[in-house]
Amino acid sequence: MKNPIPDYLDEVISGVRDDSQGNVADYIPQLAAADPDVLAIAVTTVHGKTYSAGDSNELFSIQSISKPFAYAAALIDRGFERIDLTVDVEPSGEAFNELSLEGETHRPKNAMINAGAIAIHSLVGSEGCSGESRVQRLLGFFSSLAGRELEIDEEVCQSEFEHADRNFAIGHMLRNYNLIDGDVHETVLGYTKQCSILVSVRDLSMMTATLAAGGVQPQTGERLMSPEVARQVMSVMAGAGMYDSAGDWLTKVGIPAKSGVSGGMVGVLPNQVGISAFSPRLDTHGNSQRGRRIFERLSADMGMHLFNVDPSTDKSVVKELTDDGAVFHLHGTVQFLTASNLLYQMTDSESLGGATLDVSRVDSFSDVGRRMTLEGMRRLHQDGSAIRLYDPEGKLPDPDFGNGEYPVLV
């Protein structure tokens, strides 16, 4: 059978191809020379399968899309407390290159605007490391996220660095408040190199799919960041990734996202997919015009809005009465909702003589789902019920009742 997903993505591409609104970024000469008609999309699942359409192998500079991934690297290298001292996590409601800091702490509002991103760049790597070491740290980290060796576009870097007066102003402002150490020139140059790394939409969808998978690279299986770091990055993307249109984006599209002035755009849905689009013409907010429309289409067609509510009846727990008592069949991922449903249905089962938990159709247990499930089994056991467990693949690890006793395996 031919997979219909690429055909759908081709249809999405066709639906926006004739949109010629917007203009390419012209404040950087190399970006001003970009072909405005290039158009691409890629979607990578947390299982590592990538689907793409259009000019999906076209390379372009990552620009501000580098910010969430550099933020992840800094969190890994320096820890949450150290990063929080320098950069906040609040939406700014301002353009990406505003010269603004918080009134009392003087911190940048978040890591997605230039002030925050430059401060974050200075915190990548070990304390006191050289500017080139920071660049190599990021290049290596981005390459691991993408699953291939990435490179810096030196021409774009030079072109951008020659027009970096505003970023120099931001750098000196940060240095004035002791938010960055060392040479401002070196820091801004390193940040410019960070933004000049070459990627394709396929690379970016893999990088964001790593976030969606809680920090595990979907193809290599390598853990590149902790689930806590991935969650922090996705949260800041949701609140601040689209700058002064972040609120409008979150309500209409509902996909945590980040854009770049070269025309790239990424989005991430936890536990599902990483998405990337590329089209150089930008709207008035500095976001890809056709990229924005692509994301709007995906959100509407595929139910990708983060806050969509599924109206279907919950069948994650099915209770069956047998001669030996109640059998509870669990399905899918057991999180709080499923576990709470299980506990509710367990409350009247102690009088049935026993209970069997069937987890053969469970995909996984979250930490809270596991703890709640085990607590329900423990309490039924304390009430005198015989507890049995059908778990042929070991989905429920160490099902101890808390006193060294275990359910009967069936």
C-alpha positions as CSV (number, residue, x, y, z in Angstrom):
1,M,0.0,0.0,0.0
2,K,1.2,3.5,-0.8
3,N,1.4,5.6,2.4
4,P,-1.2,8.5,2.1
5,I,0.7,10.9,4.4
6,P,3.2,12.2,1.7
7,D,0.2,12.7,-0.6
8,Y,-1.5,14.8,2.0
9,L,1.6,16.9,2.6
10,D,1.8,17.4,-1.2
11,E,-1.8,18.7,-1.1
12,V,-0.9,21.1,1.8
13,I,2.1,22.4,-0.2
14,S,-0.1,22.9,-3.3
15,G,-2.7,24.8,-1.2
16,V,-0.2,27.6,-0.3
17,R,2.1,27.6,-3.3
18,D,0.4,30.6,-5.0
19,D,0.6,32.8,-1.9
20,S,3.1,35.5,-2.8
21,Q,2.4,37.8,0.2
22,G,5.3,39.0,2.3
23,N,9.0,39.6,1.6
24,V,12.3,37.9,2.3
25,A,14.4,39.4,5.1
26,D,16.5,42.2,3.6
27,Y,18.5,43.4,6.6
28,I,21.1,40.6,6.0
29,P,22.4,40.7,2.3
30,Q,22.7,36.9,2.1
31,L,19.1,36.4,3.2
32,A,17.9,39.1,0.8
33,A,19.2,36.9,-2.1
34,A,17.1,33.9,-1.1
35,D,14.8,32.3,-3.7
36,P,11.4,33.4,-2.4
37,D,9.6,30.5,-4.2
38,V,11.3,27.7,-2.3
39,L,8.7,25.7,-0.3
40,A,9.0,22.6,1.9
41,I,7.5,20.7,4.8
42,A,8.5,17.8,6.9
43,V,6.9,15.9,9.8
44,T,8.8,13.4,12.0
45,T,7.1,11.1,14.4
46,V,8.5,10.2,17.8
47,H,9.0,6.7,16.3
48,G,11.6,8.2,13.9
49,K,9.6,8.2,10.6
50,T,9.9,11.3,8.5
51,Y,7.4,12.4,5.9
52,S,8.2,15.4,3.6
53,A,7.0,17.3,0.6
54,G,8.4,20.1,-1.6
55,D,12.0,21.2,-1.5
56,S,12.7,19.2,1.6
57,N,16.4,18.8,1.0
58,E,17.0,22.6,0.5
59,L,19.5,23.9,3.0
60,F,19.0,27.3,4.8
61,S,20.5,29.0,7.9
62,I,18.7,28.0,11.0
63,Q,18.6,31.6,12.4
64,S,16.3,32.0,15.5
65,I,15.1,28.4,15.3
66,S,18.4,27.7,17.0
67,K,17.2,29.4,20.1
68,P,15.2,26.6,21.7
69,F,17.9,24.1,21.1
70,A,20.7,26.4,22.4
71,Y,18.4,26.9,25.5
72,A,18.3,23.1,25.9
73,A,22.1,22.9,25.7
74,A,22.5,25.7,28.3
75,L,20.1,24.0,30.7
76,I,22.0,20.7,30.3
77,D,25.4,22.4,30.8
78,R,24.6,24.8,33.6
79,G,21.4,23.6,35.2
80,F,18.0,25.2,35.7
81,E,18.9,27.4,38.7
82,R,21.8,29.0,37.0
83,I,19.9,29.7,33.8
84,D,17.0,31.1,35.7
85,L,19.3,33.7,37.3
86,T,20.0,35.1,33.9
87,V,17.0,34.6,31.7
88,D,13.3,34.5,32.6
89,V,10.5,32.5,31.0
90,E,7.8,35.1,30.5
91,P,6.3,36.2,27.2
92,S,7.7,39.5,26.2
93,G,4.9,40.8,23.9
94,E,7.7,42.6,21.9
95,A,9.5,42.1,18.6
96,F,12.4,39.6,18.6
97,N,15.2,42.3,18.6
98,E,13.8,44.7,21.2
99,L,16.4,46.2,23.6
100,S,14.4,45.5,26.7
101,L,15.1,43.8,30.1
102,E,13.0,43.2,33.2
103,G,12.8,46.3,35.5
104,E,14.1,44.8,38.7
105,T,16.3,41.9,37.8
106,H,17.4,43.2,34.4
107,R,17.0,39.7,33.0
108,P,15.8,39.2,29.4
109,K,12.1,38.1,29.4
110,N,12.8,34.7,27.8
111,A,15.3,32.8,25.7
112,M,13.4,33.2,22.4
113,I,14.1,36.9,22.0
114,N,17.6,38.1,20.9
115,A,18.5,39.5,24.3
116,G,17.7,36.2,26.0
117,A,19.3,34.1,23.2
118,I,22.6,36.0,23.4
119,A,22.7,35.6,27.2
120,I,21.9,31.9,26.7
121,H,24.7,31.5,24.2
122,S,27.2,32.8,26.7
123,L,26.1,30.1,29.1
124,V,26.6,27.1,26.8
125,G,29.4,24.8,27.7
126,S,31.5,24.8,30.9
127,E,32.1,28.1,32.8
128,G,34.9,30.0,31.3
129,C,35.2,28.1,28.1
130,S,36.2,29.8,24.9
131,G,33.8,31.3,22.4
132,E,34.9,28.7,19.8
133,S,34.2,25.9,22.3
134,R,30.7,27.1,22.8
135,V,30.1,27.1,19.0
136,Q,31.5,23.6,18.7
137,R,29.4,22.4,21.6
138,L,26.2,23.7,19.8
139,L,27.3,22.4,16.4
140,G,27.8,19.0,17.9
141,F,24.6,19.1,19.9
142,F,22.5,20.2,16.9
143,S,24.1,17.5,14.7
144,S,23.2,14.8,17.3
145,L,19.6,16.2,17.4
146,A,19.4,16.1,13.6
147,G,21.1,12.7,13.2
148,R,23.7,14.0,10.8
149,E,26.8,16.3,10.7
150,L,25.7,19.9,10.3
151,E,27.9,22.8,9.1
152,I,28.0,26.6,9.4
153,D,27.4,28.7,6.4
154,E,30.4,31.0,6.6
155,E,29.0,33.5,4.0
156,V,25.8,33.9,5.8
157,C,27.7,34.3,9.1
158,Q,30.0,37.0,7.7
159,S,27.1,38.8,6.0
160,E,25.1,38.8,9.2
161,F,28.0,39.7,11.5
162,E,28.7,42.8,9.4
163,H,25.2,44.0,10.1
164,A,25.0,43.0,13.8
165,D,25.0,46.5,15.3
166,R,21.7,45.9,17.1
167,N,22.9,42.6,18.6
168,F,26.1,44.4,19.7
169,A,23.9,46.9,21.5
170,I,22.0,44.1,23.2
171,G,25.3,42.4,24.1
172,H,26.7,45.6,25.7
173,M,23.5,46.1,27.6
174,L,23.7,42.6,29.0
175,R,27.3,43.1,29.8
176,N,26.5,46.3,31.6
177,Y,24.2,44.4,34.0
178,N,26.7,41.6,34.5
179,L,24.4,39.1,32.7
180,I,27.2,37.9,30.4
181,D,30.9,37.7,31.1
182,G,33.8,38.0,28.7
183,D,34.2,39.8,25.4
184,V,30.9,41.0,23.8
185,H,32.5,40.8,20.4
186,E,33.3,37.1,20.9
187,T,29.8,36.4,22.3
188,V,27.9,38.1,19.4
189,L,30.2,36.4,16.9
190,G,29.5,33.0,18.5
191,Y,25.7,33.7,18.5
192,T,25.9,34.7,14.8
193,K,27.6,31.4,14.0
194,Q,24.9,29.6,16.0
195,C,22.3,31.2,13.7
196,S,24.3,30.4,10.6
197,I,24.1,26.6,10.9
198,L,22.7,25.0,7.8
199,V,19.7,22.8,8.1
200,S,16.8,21.4,6.0
201,V,13.2,20.9,7.0
202,R,14.0,17.2,7.4
203,D,16.7,18.1,9.9
204,L,14.5,20.5,11.9
205,S,11.6,18.1,12.1
206,M,14.0,15.4,13.5
207,M,15.3,18.0,16.0
208,T,11.9,18.9,17.2
209,A,10.7,15.3,17.3
210,T,13.5,14.8,19.8
211,L,11.8,17.3,22.0
212,A,8.5,15.6,21.4
213,A,10.0,12.3,22.5
214,G,11.2,13.8,25.8
215,G,14.8,14.2,24.7
216,V,15.4,10.8,23.0
217,Q,16.6,11.1,19.4
218,P,13.9,9.1,17.5
219,Q,16.3,7.4,15.0
220,T,19.4,6.8,17.1
221,G,17.6,6.2,20.4
222,E,20.2,8.3,22.1
223,R,19.0,10.3,25.1
224,L,20.2,13.9,24.4
225,M,18.4,15.7,27.2
226,S,16.3,14.8,30.2
227,P,12.5,14.9,30.0
228,E,12.6,17.9,32.3
229,V,14.8,19.9,29.9
230,A,12.6,18.9,26.9
231,R,9.4,20.0,28.8
232,Q,11.0,23.3,29.8
233,V,12.0,24.1,26.2
234,M,8.6,23.2,24.8
235,S,6.9,25.3,27.4
236,V,8.9,28.4,26.6
237,M,8.2,27.8,22.9
238,A,4.5,27.7,23.6
239,G,4.6,30.9,25.5
240,A,7.2,33.0,23.7
241,G,8.3,31.2,20.5
242,M,6.3,33.4,18.2
243,Y,7.3,36.7,19.8
244,D,4.7,39.4,19.7
245,S,2.2,37.1,18.0
246,A,2.6,34.3,20.5
247,G,-0.8,34.6,22.0
248,D,-2.6,34.7,18.7
249,W,-0.5,31.8,17.5
250,L,-1.3,29.6,20.6
251,T,-5.0,30.2,20.4
252,K,-5.4,29.8,16.6
253,V,-2.8,27.1,15.8
254,G,-2.0,25.7,19.3
255,I,1.3,24.1,18.4
256,P,4.4,25.2,20.4
257,A,6.6,26.8,17.7
258,K,9.6,28.8,16.7
259,S,10.3,30.8,13.5
260,G,13.5,32.2,11.9
261,V,14.0,35.1,9.5
262,S,15.4,32.9,6.8
263,G,11.8,31.5,6.4
264,G,12.1,28.4,8.6
265,M,9.4,27.4,11.1
266,V,9.2,24.5,13.6
267,G,6.5,23.1,15.8
268,V,6.3,20.3,18.3
269,L,3.5,18.2,19.8
270,P,4.6,16.3,22.9
271,N,4.6,12.5,22.4
272,Q,3.6,12.9,18.8
273,V,5.6,14.8,16.2
274,G,8.1,17.4,15.2
275,I,7.1,19.6,12.3
276,S,9.1,22.0,10.1
277,A,8.2,24.2,7.1
278,F,10.3,26.5,5.0
279,S,9.3,29.4,2.8
280,P,11.4,32.7,2.8
281,R,8.7,35.3,2.4
282,L,7.9,36.7,5.9
283,D,4.7,38.3,7.3
284,T,4.6,41.5,9.3
285,H,5.7,39.6,12.5
286,G,8.8,38.2,10.8
287,N,7.3,34.7,10.5
288,S,7.1,32.7,7.2
289,Q,3.9,33.7,5.5
290,R,3.3,30.3,3.8
291,G,4.8,28.4,6.8
292,R,2.2,30.0,9.0
293,R,-0.6,28.9,6.7
294,I,0.9,25.3,6.5
295,F,0.8,25.1,10.3
296,E,-2.8,26.5,10.4
297,R,-3.8,23.8,7.9
298,L,-2.2,21.0,9.9
299,S,-3.8,22.2,13.1
300,A,-7.2,22.3,11.6
301,D,-7.0,19.1,9.5
302,M,-5.1,16.8,11.8
303,G,-6.4,18.0,15.2
304,M,-2.9,19.1,16.2
305,H,-4.0,22.0,18.5
306,L,-2.4,21.3,21.8
307,F,-5.7,22.1,23.6
308,N,-8.0,20.0,21.5
309,V,-10.4,18.0,23.5
310,D,-11.3,14.5,22.3
311,P,-15.1,14.1,22.7
312,S,-15.0,10.3,22.3
313,T,-15.9,8.1,25.3
314,D,-13.0,6.9,27.3
315,K,-12.4,3.2,26.9
316,S,-9.0,3.1,28.5
317,V,-10.3,0.9,31.3
318,V,-12.9,-1.9,30.6
319,K,-14.2,-3.8,33.6
320,E,-15.4,-7.4,33.1
321,L,-17.1,-9.6,35.7
322,T,-16.1,-13.3,35.9
323,D,-16.5,-16.2,38.3
324,D,-13.2,-15.3,39.8
325,G,-14.0,-11.6,40.4
326,A,-13.4,-8.5,38.3
327,V,-11.0,-8.2,35.3
328,F,-9.7,-4.8,34.5
329,H,-8.5,-4.4,30.9
330,L,-6.2,-1.4,30.5
331,H,-5.4,0.2,27.1
332,G,-3.0,2.8,25.7
333,T,-0.8,5.0,28.0
334,V,-1.8,4.8,31.6
335,Q,-1.6,8.4,33.0
336,F,-3.5,10.1,35.7
337,L,-6.9,10.0,33.9
338,T,-6.7,6.3,33.1
339,A,-5.4,5.4,36.6
340,S,-8.1,7.5,38.3
341,N,-10.8,5.7,36.2
342,L,-9.2,2.4,37.3
343,L,-9.3,3.3,41.0
344,Y,-12.9,4.4,40.7
345,Q,-13.9,1.1,39.2
346,M,-11.8,-0.8,41.8
347,T,-13.7,0.7,44.8
348,D,-16.6,-1.8,44.7
349,S,-14.5,-4.9,43.7
350,E,-13.3,-6.0,47.1
351,S,-16.5,-8.0,47.6
352,L,-16.1,-9.9,44.4
353,G,-13.5,-12.3,45.7
354,G,-10.6,-11.1,43.5
355,A,-9.4,-8.8,40.8
356,T,-7.3,-9.4,37.7
357,L,-5.4,-6.5,36.1
358,D,-4.8,-7.1,32.3
359,V,-2.1,-4.7,31.0
360,S,-1.3,-6.6,27.9
361,R,-2.7,-3.8,25.7
362,V,-1.0,-1.0,27.6
363,D,1.6,1.0,25.7
364,S,3.3,2.5,28.8
365,F,2.8,3.7,32.3
366,S,3.6,7.2,33.3
367,D,5.2,7.5,36.8
368,V,1.9,8.8,38.4
369,G,-0.1,6.1,36.4
370,R,2.1,3.4,37.8
371,R,2.0,4.6,41.3
372,M,-1.8,5.0,41.3
373,T,-2.3,1.6,39.8
374,L,0.0,-0.1,42.3
375,E,-1.8,1.7,45.2
376,G,-5.1,0.4,44.0
377,M,-3.8,-3.1,43.8
378,R,-2.2,-2.7,47.3
379,R,-5.5,-1.5,48.8
380,L,-7.5,-4.3,47.3
381,H,-4.9,-6.8,48.6
382,Q,-5.2,-5.2,52.1
383,D,-9.0,-5.7,51.9
384,G,-8.5,-9.4,51.4
385,S,-9.0,-9.6,47.6
386,A,-6.8,-12.0,45.6
387,I,-4.9,-9.9,43.1
388,R,-3.8,-11.3,39.7
389,L,-1.7,-9.6,37.0
390,Y,-1.6,-10.4,33.3
391,D,1.5,-8.6,32.0
392,P,3.2,-10.8,29.4
393,E,5.6,-8.0,28.3
394,G,6.5,-6.6,31.7
395,K,4.8,-3.2,31.2
396,L,4.2,-2.7,34.9
397,P,7.7,-3.0,36.5
398,D,8.1,-4.2,40.1
399,P,4.5,-4.6,41.1
400,D,5.2,-4.8,44.8
401,F,2.3,-4.2,47.2
402,G,4.7,-2.3,49.5
403,N,5.4,-5.2,51.9
404,G,7.4,-7.5,49.7
405,E,4.3,-9.4,48.4
406,Y,3.4,-9.5,44.7
407,P,0.3,-10.3,42.7
408,V,-0.2,-13.7,41.2
409,L,1.0,-13.7,37.6
410,V,-1.4,-15.2,35.1
